[in-house]
């Protein structure tokens, strides 16, 4: 799998968050926000929301004197064993469940692993059912928001390798079946704009996805809505975009 050089994603804050975590990890006794600003070079307007997000996700904790120390989530990242992995997965699922309730849509976390689209976690509910996978997502990257979002993060060789193994079949009347048109669409996709699927994968369903590129990991965060709620898609996608940083951070650690 080949990645585009210096991929641009909506989660630029992840790099800043990693910088903050590196600084916090160097100070076992705690580090103040002022010292973090000096060490990371981040202005307070950028640092403050990062620290709030890192505290909310358990990567850092604030002790009695206001200084920051490493939190349980960061310590679990370095731990070994199935128990630690399961706890991290549960924490990530909780974040996805909260996002599901916030946007009123099913939420999906997906990765591109060994040349295949893989949905690793889903947050759904009685009022937010997941999309019916009537065609295996691995064979429908050209038609789904998840697949197209993952393909945007690959270079031309990576994309051509994928479509050589998975035919761009017509799933609905809206499906892009031309490789030339598909690649042109992927190339023109702005990195800060969610990828949309307007009944390309399945009639009666609309979807959106945002990239979670983190180092060598290629992933995305997505949502689906029934067609009768299509008027909420762009607003829900904007919320998805803003809330994607914790997921991207989890992929990078």
C-alpha positions in Angstrom: 0.0 0.0 0.0 1.4 3.4 -1.0 0.5 6.7 0.6 0.4 10.1 -0.9 3.4 12.2 0.2 2.5 14.4 3.2 -1.3 13.7 3.1 -3.6 16.5 4.1 -6.5 15.6 6.3 -9.0 17.5 8.5 -7.3 16.2 11.6 -4.3 18.6 11.5 -4.7 18.9 15.3 -3.5 15.3 15.8 0.1 16.3 15.0 -0.2 19.1 17.6 -1.8 16.6 20.1 1.1 14.2 19.7 3.5 17.1 20.3 1.7 17.9 23.5 1.7 14.3 24.6 5.4 14.0 24.0 6.0 17.0 26.2 3.7 15.8 29.0 5.4 12.4 28.9 8.8 14.0 29.6 7.6 15.5 32.9 6.6 12.7 35.3 5.9 15.3 38.0 3.6 17.3 35.8 3.9 20.3 33.4 1.9 23.5 33.3 0.1 24.8 30.3 2.5 27.7 30.1 5.5 25.4 29.9 3.6 23.2 27.4 3.1 26.3 25.2 6.8 27.1 25.4 7.9 23.6 24.7 5.5 22.9 21.8 5.4 26.4 20.3 1.6 26.3 20.2 -0.4 29.4 21.0 -3.0 29.3 23.8 -5.8 29.4 21.3 -4.6 26.1 19.8 -3.3 24.5 23.0 -6.4 25.0 25.2 -8.9 23.0 23.1 -6.2 20.3 22.6 -5.8 19.9 26.3 -9.6 19.8 26.8 -9.8 17.0 24.2 -6.9 15.1 25.6 -8.4 15.3 29.1 -11.8 14.2 27.9 -10.3 11.1 26.1 -8.1 10.3 29.2 -4.7 10.9 27.5 -3.8 13.5 30.1 -5.0 14.3 33.6 -4.8 17.5 35.6 -3.4 17.2 39.1 -4.2 19.4 42.1 -1.7 22.2 41.3 -3.1 22.5 37.7 -0.2 20.7 36.0 -0.8 18.0 33.5 0.4 14.4 33.7 -0.1 11.4 31.5 -3.6 9.8 31.8 -4.8 6.2 31.8 -5.5 6.0 28.1 -2.0 7.0 27.2 -0.6 4.5 29.7 -2.8 1.8 28.2 -1.4 2.5 24.7 2.0 1.3 26.0 0.6 -1.6 27.9 0.6 -5.2 26.5 -2.0 -7.9 26.8 -5.6 -8.4 25.6 -7.0 -6.6 28.6 -5.4 -3.3 27.7 -6.5 -3.6 24.1 -10.0 -4.4 25.1 -10.2 -1.4 27.4 -8.9 0.9 24.7 -11.5 -0.5 22.3 -14.2 0.1 24.9 -13.1 3.7 25.3 -13.1 4.3 21.6 -16.6 2.7 21.4 -17.8 5.0 24.1 -16.6 8.0 22.1 -18.3 6.7 19.0 -21.6 6.1 20.9 -21.5 9.7 22.1 -21.0 10.9 18.5 -23.8 8.7 17.3 -26.2 10.3 19.8 -24.9 13.8 19.0 -25.5 13.6 15.3 -28.3 11.1 15.3 -26.7 8.7 12.8 -24.9 5.4 12.7 -21.1 5.9 13.1 -18.4 3.7 11.5 -14.7 3.5 12.1 -12.9 1.9 9.1 -9.3 1.2 8.1 -7.5 0.2 4.9 -5.6 -2.9 5.9 -3.5 -5.1 3.6 -5.2 -3.7 0.6 -8.8 -4.1 1.9 -11.5 -1.9 3.3 -12.2 -3.0 6.9 -14.9 -1.7 9.1 -13.4 -2.1 12.6 -16.2 -0.6 14.8 -19.8 0.6 14.5 -22.0 2.6 16.8 -25.6 2.0 16.0 -29.0 1.9 17.8 -32.7 1.4 17.3 -33.1 5.0 16.0 -29.8 4.9 14.1 -29.5 1.6 12.3 -26.4 0.7 10.4 -26.6 0.5 6.6 -27.6 -2.9 5.2 -24.3 -4.3 3.8 -26.0 -5.9 0.8 -22.6 -5.8 -1.0 -19.4 -6.5 0.9 -17.8 -3.2 1.7 -14.5 -4.6 0.5 -15.9 -4.9 -3.0 -17.7 -1.5 -2.9 -15.0 1.0 -2.2 -15.8 2.8 -5.5 -19.4 3.4 -4.4 -19.4 3.9 -0.6 -18.3 7.0 1.3 -16.1 4.9 3.5 -14.3 3.3 0.5 -13.9 6.5 -1.5 -12.6 8.3 1.6 -10.0 5.6 2.1 -9.0 5.6 -1.6 -8.4 9.4 -1.5 -5.6 8.7 0.9 -3.8 6.3 -1.5 -1.6 7.3 -4.3 -2.4 6.4 -7.9 -0.6 3.0 -7.8 -2.5 2.1 -4.6 -5.8 3.0 -6.2 -5.1 1.1 -9.4 -4.0 -1.9 -7.4 -7.3 -1.8 -5.5 -9.6 -1.5 -8.5 -7.6 -4.2 -10.3 -8.8 -6.6 -7.6 -12.3 -5.1 -7.1 -14.3 -4.4 -10.2 -16.2 -1.0 -10.2 -19.6 -2.6 -10.6 -22.8 -0.7 -10.9 -24.7 -1.0 -7.6 -27.3 1.7 -8.2 -28.0 4.2 -11.1 -25.8 6.7 -9.3 -22.7 4.5 -8.9 -19.5 5.7 -10.7 -18.3 2.7 -12.8 -15.7 4.5 -14.9 -12.2 4.2 -13.4 -11.2 7.4 -15.1 -14.1 9.3 -13.6 -13.6 7.7 -10.2 -9.9 8.7 -10.1 -10.7 12.2 -11.3 -13.3 12.5 -8.5 -10.9 11.3 -5.9 -8.2 13.7 -7.1 -10.6 16.7 -6.9 -11.9 15.8 -3.4 -10.8 18.7 -1.0 -9.0 17.1 2.0 -11.0 19.3 4.4 -14.4 18.4 3.0 -16.3 15.2 3.9 -16.7 12.6 1.2 -20.3 12.0 0.4 -22.3 8.9 -0.9 -25.7 10.0 -2.2 -27.3 6.6 -2.9 -24.3 5.3 -4.8 -23.9 2.2 -2.6 -27.6 1.6 -1.7 -30.9 3.2 -2.6 -32.5 4.9 0.3 -29.2 5.6 2.2 -26.8 8.6 2.2 -23.4 8.6 3.9 -20.5 10.9 4.7 -16.9 10.1 5.7 -13.8 12.0 6.8 -10.2 10.8 6.6 -8.2 9.7 9.7 -4.7 9.6 8.2 -2.2 9.0 11.0 1.4 8.1 10.0 1.3 4.8 8.1 -2.3 4.1 9.1 -5.1 5.0 6.7 -8.6 5.2 8.2 -11.8 7.1 8.1 -14.8 8.0 10.3 -18.2 7.8 8.6 -21.9 8.1 9.2 -25.0 6.9 7.4 -28.6 8.2 7.3 -31.8 7.0 5.7 -32.8 9.0 2.7 -35.6 10.8 4.5 -33.0 12.4 6.7 -30.8 13.5 3.8 -31.4 17.2 4.6 -29.3 16.6 7.8 -26.4 15.0 6.0 -24.1 18.1 5.6 -24.7 19.4 9.1 -24.0 15.9 10.5 -20.9 15.6 8.3 -19.6 18.9 9.7 -20.0 17.6 13.2 -18.3 14.4 12.2 -15.4 16.4 10.8 -15.0 18.4 14.0 -15.2 15.4 16.3 -12.8 13.1 14.3 -9.5 14.1 16.1 -9.8 11.6 19.0 -10.2 8.8 16.5 -7.3 9.9 14.4 -5.2 10.2 17.5 -6.1 6.6 18.6 -4.9 5.4 15.2 -1.6 7.2 15.5 -0.6 5.9 18.9 
